[in-house]
Amino acid sequence: MSNRDSDGLDLNQLRTFLAVHRAGSITAAARLIGLSQPTVTTQLQALEKRLGYRLFERLPRGVAPTAAADELAVRVAAPLDELDVVAGRDIDVAPVEQPPVRLGGPAEMLAVQALPALAPLVSRGVRLSVTAGLSEELLAGLRAGQFDLVVSTVRPRGRSVLAEPLTDEEFVLVAAPVLAERVDTERLRAEGPSILAGMPLVSYAADLPILRRYWRHVFGVRLSAEAAVVVPDLRAVLALVAAGAGISVLPRYLCAPELLSGDLVTLLEPDDPPINTGFLVRRPGNPIRPHVQLVADRLAGAARAW
């Protein structure tokens, strides 16, 4: 079987490119496919020369694919994998020490849901490098090759990344019992949020994004108010609300223990609560690194119980 396609591209060079794209590192890819690092570099340079554009940018640790490389990976990953199967090529190489799986996501979702689910993998040799942040910033980092996987609370756009729905988070309007006693639930349901006037609002951002969404979705009105407290951590918002500082809207998973214990109560249980979908996002191509796949599979399995 020829190692060149009809356009003159060398299949070995494409396989090497795909290994580097998936591994995020020339050194790691060389170990995975059993070539020397200079050979991998030479093959990449030859492929870039033939294609006429740059495929990777060097980082302090590893490499970052260009947009053109992401597009090429989308085109060649499945055909090359299928060709390897047909040709009887063993794509599972001998075990090698793998770099940490670079995982990004919202701090609260990582702390409460994702990381506890991943804990058993540590005893199996999986190493994790975890970064918390805003979804848009993390997705930009994923596209730049800084992460292997990102848990995102926004749906990414474009073909440079692949996103799979992971979990739905429901938002609830909550208060401490001492404040909840001042709210007539039936009036709130019938008359809307006007009866909450004067209640301090606690938010993780000054523009009240979660609160505004809840007001619009549940009450059908625009929230025009300022927060009494702004703190950029939903766990801190939870602590403040439980201590009686004010009311807020939180993901149900985050405040479930407090709702169960009675430290928090819901002010309303709408028939159609606001729901936000979380996505597990990666770069194109089936990841060749087994530990990345282990983490992805573990998160997907655990999410069914979240």
C-alpha positions in Angstrom: 0.0 0.0 0.0 1.4 3.4 -1.0 2.3 5.9 1.8 1.3 8.8 -0.5 -2.2 9.8 -1.4 -3.3 11.1 -4.8 -2.2 14.6 -3.9 1.3 13.5 -3.1 0.9 13.8 0.7 2.9 11.3 2.7 0.6 9.2 5.0 3.4 8.7 7.5 3.8 12.5 7.8 0.0 12.8 8.3 0.1 10.1 11.0 2.9 11.9 12.7 1.0 15.2 12.4 -2.1 13.6 13.9 -0.1 12.2 16.8 1.4 15.6 17.6 -2.0 17.2 17.3 -3.5 14.7 19.8 -0.6 14.6 22.2 0.0 18.4 22.3 3.7 17.8 22.3 6.4 16.6 19.9 8.2 14.8 22.6 5.1 13.0 23.8 4.0 12.1 20.2 7.5 10.7 19.5 7.2 8.3 22.4 3.6 7.3 21.5 4.4 6.5 17.8 7.9 5.1 18.4 9.9 7.6 16.5 12.8 9.9 17.6 12.0 13.5 18.3 14.2 14.8 15.4 12.3 12.4 13.0 9.0 13.8 14.2 10.2 17.4 13.7 11.6 16.6 10.3 8.3 15.0 9.2 6.3 17.9 10.4 8.6 20.4 8.6 8.3 18.4 5.4 4.5 18.3 5.7 4.3 22.1 6.4 6.5 22.7 3.3 4.3 20.6 1.1 1.1 22.2 2.4 2.4 25.7 2.4 1.3 26.7 5.8 2.4 26.4 9.5 0.8 23.7 11.6 2.1 24.3 15.1 3.4 27.1 17.3 5.9 26.2 20.0 4.8 26.8 23.6 7.0 26.8 26.7 5.5 23.3 27.2 4.4 21.5 24.1 3.0 23.0 20.9 -0.3 24.7 20.0 -2.0 23.8 16.7 -2.9 26.6 14.3 -6.4 27.0 13.0 -5.2 25.3 9.8 -3.9 22.3 11.8 -7.3 22.0 13.6 -9.0 21.9 10.2 -6.6 19.3 8.9 -7.1 17.1 11.9 -10.9 17.2 11.4 -10.3 16.0 7.8 -7.7 13.3 8.3 -8.4 11.8 11.8 -11.2 9.4 11.0 -9.8 8.2 7.6 -6.3 7.5 9.1 -7.8 5.6 12.0 -9.9 3.5 9.7 -7.0 2.9 7.4 -4.9 1.7 10.3 -7.6 -0.8 11.3 -8.0 -2.1 7.8 -4.2 -2.4 7.4 -3.9 -4.2 10.7 -1.8 -1.5 12.2 -1.6 -1.7 16.0 -2.4 1.9 17.1 -2.0 1.0 20.8 1.7 1.4 21.5 3.6 0.2 24.4 2.8 1.9 27.7 4.8 5.1 28.3 4.7 7.7 31.1 2.0 10.1 30.1 1.9 13.8 30.8 -0.8 15.2 33.1 -4.3 15.6 31.6 -4.9 19.3 31.3 -8.4 20.0 32.4 -10.2 23.3 32.6 -13.7 24.3 33.8 -15.7 26.5 36.2 -14.3 26.4 39.7 -17.6 25.3 41.4 -18.4 22.6 38.9 -14.9 21.2 39.1 -14.8 21.2 42.9 -18.3 19.8 43.5 -18.8 17.4 40.6 -15.9 16.8 38.2 -12.9 16.3 40.5 -14.6 14.0 43.0 -15.6 11.8 40.0 -12.0 11.8 38.8 -10.4 11.0 42.1 -10.3 7.1 41.5 -8.3 7.6 38.4 -5.3 9.0 40.4 -4.7 5.6 41.9 -4.5 4.2 38.3 -1.6 6.6 37.5 -3.6 9.4 35.9 -2.1 12.8 36.6 -4.2 16.0 36.4 -3.4 19.6 35.9 -6.6 21.6 36.6 -7.3 25.2 35.8 -10.5 27.0 36.9 -11.8 30.0 35.0 -14.5 31.4 32.8 -15.7 29.2 29.9 -14.8 31.6 27.1 -11.3 32.1 28.4 -10.8 28.3 28.8 -12.2 27.6 25.3 -9.7 30.1 23.9 -7.0 28.2 25.8 -8.2 24.9 24.4 -8.0 26.2 20.9 -4.5 27.4 21.6 -3.4 23.9 22.8 -3.2 24.8 26.5 -5.8 22.2 27.6 -6.8 18.7 26.6 -10.4 18.9 27.9 -12.6 21.8 29.0 -15.9 21.6 30.9 -17.8 24.6 29.5 -21.1 26.2 30.5 -21.4 27.8 27.1 -21.8 26.0 23.8 -18.6 26.6 21.7 -18.9 27.6 18.1 -16.9 26.7 15.1 -15.2 23.5 13.9 -11.9 24.1 15.8 -13.3 22.2 18.8 -15.7 19.3 19.4 -18.4 19.6 22.1 -20.5 16.9 23.7 -23.4 17.7 26.1 -22.3 16.6 29.6 -24.9 17.7 32.1 -27.8 20.1 32.7 -27.7 22.4 35.7 -31.0 23.8 37.1 -31.0 27.2 38.7 -33.0 27.9 41.9 -34.0 31.1 43.8 -32.8 30.6 47.4 -32.6 32.3 50.7 -31.9 31.5 54.3 -35.0 30.6 56.4 -34.9 33.9 58.2 -35.4 35.8 55.0 -37.6 33.2 53.4 -40.2 33.7 56.1 -40.7 37.3 54.8 -41.7 36.0 51.3 -45.2 34.8 50.5 -44.6 32.1 47.9 -48.2 32.3 46.6 -48.0 36.0 46.1 -44.6 35.6 44.5 -46.0 33.1 42.0 -49.1 35.3 41.4 -47.7 38.8 41.5 -44.1 38.3 40.4 -40.9 39.6 41.8 -42.2 43.0 42.9 -42.8 41.5 46.4 -39.0 40.9 46.6 -38.3 44.6 46.4 -35.9 45.5 49.2 -34.4 42.1 49.5 -30.6 42.3 49.2 -29.2 40.5 46.1 -26.0 38.5 46.2 -24.3 37.9 42.9 -21.0 36.6 41.5 -20.8 39.5 38.9 -21.9 43.1 39.0 -24.2 42.7 36.0 -26.2 39.9 37.8 -26.1 37.4 34.9 -27.7 34.4 36.6 -30.3 36.6 38.5 -31.2 38.4 35.3 -31.7 35.2 33.4 -33.9 33.8 36.2 -36.0 36.9 36.3 -36.5 36.9 32.5 -37.1 33.1 32.2 -39.4 32.7 35.2 -41.1 36.1 35.7 -40.9 37.4 32.2 -39.5 40.7 33.3 -36.2 42.5 33.2 -34.3 42.7 36.5 -33.2 46.3 37.1 -31.4 46.3 40.4 -27.9 46.4 41.9 -26.4 43.7 44.0 -25.8 44.3 47.7 -22.8 42.0 47.5 -20.7 41.0 44.5 -18.2 38.1 44.9 -16.7 36.2 42.0 -17.2 32.7 43.4 -20.6 30.9 43.6 -19.4 29.0 46.7 -18.9 32.4 48.4 -22.4 33.5 47.2 -23.8 30.3 48.7 -22.1 31.0 52.0 -23.4 34.5 52.1 -26.9 33.6 51.3 -26.9 30.8 53.9 -25.7 33.3 56.5 -28.7 35.6 55.7 -27.0 38.3 53.7 -29.6 38.2 50.9 -31.2 36.1 48.2 -29.6 34.7 45.0 -30.0 32.2 42.2 -27.7 29.2 42.3 -27.2 25.9 40.5 -29.2 23.3 42.4 -26.2 20.9 42.5 -24.2 23.5 44.4 -26.7 24.1 47.1 -28.3 20.7 47.4 -26.8 19.8 50.8 -28.0 23.2 52.2 -31.4 22.7 50.8 -31.5 19.2 52.3 -30.4 20.4 55.7 -32.7 23.4 55.8 -29.9 26.0 55.9 -31.4 27.2 52.6 -34.9 27.1 51.2 -36.2 27.7 47.7 -38.4 30.8 47.4 -40.2 29.3 44.3 -40.4 26.0 42.5 -41.4 27.0 38.9 -42.8 24.4 36.5 -40.1 25.4 34.0 -36.9 26.4 35.8 -34.0 27.8 34.0 -31.6 25.1 32.7 -28.1 25.5 31.5 -26.2 22.7 29.6 -22.6 22.0 30.4 -20.4 20.6 27.6 -17.2 18.5 27.5 -15.0 20.1 24.9 -11.9 18.9 23.2 -9.9 19.5 20.0 -10.7 17.5 16.9 -9.7 13.9 16.5 -10.0 10.9 18.7 -7.5 11.5 21.5 -4.6 9.0 21.2 -3.5 9.5 24.8 -5.3 6.9 26.9 -5.4 9.0 30.0 -7.2 11.8 28.2 -9.8 9.3 27.1 -10.0 7.9 30.6 -10.8 11.3 32.0 -13.4 12.0 29.3 -15.1 8.7 29.8 -15.1 9.1 33.6 -16.7 12.5 33.4 -19.3 11.4 30.9 -20.2 8.4 33.0 -20.4 10.4 36.3 -22.5 13.1 34.6 -25.4 10.7 34.2 -25.8 10.8 38.0 -25.3 14.5 38.5 
